[in-house]
Amino acid sequence: MTDSTPVAIATYPNEMEAQLAAQLLEENGIGAYVQPLGFGYGGIGVTQFIPHRVLVFQHNLQRAEQILSAPQQPDYD
C-alpha cells in the first residue's frame, strides 16, 4: 500500500452523515470522498439512505482519525 492509496476511515448509515464527515475533513485540509455501499450510484435509484463510507489517502489516515474522533464544538461566530 502506498501513501496515496485510498482507505476507508468510517462508514455511516446514510449519505448525509458521510458527507458531513467528509466536509469536516476537507475543512481541516484533508481530501476525502464519499462512496455508497451496495449497488452504488445508479444501481437502485436513490442512494442517499443506504450506507456510505468516507475514504482518505493513506498518508492522511492518522490525522483524519484524530479529527473525526475529536468532540466538535459549534462555531457561533
Secondary structure, DSSP 4 states (H G I P E B T S, - for coil): --TT-EEEEEEESSHHHHHHHHHHHHHTT--EEEEE-TT-TTTSS--TTS-EEEEEEGGGHHHHHHHHHSPP-----
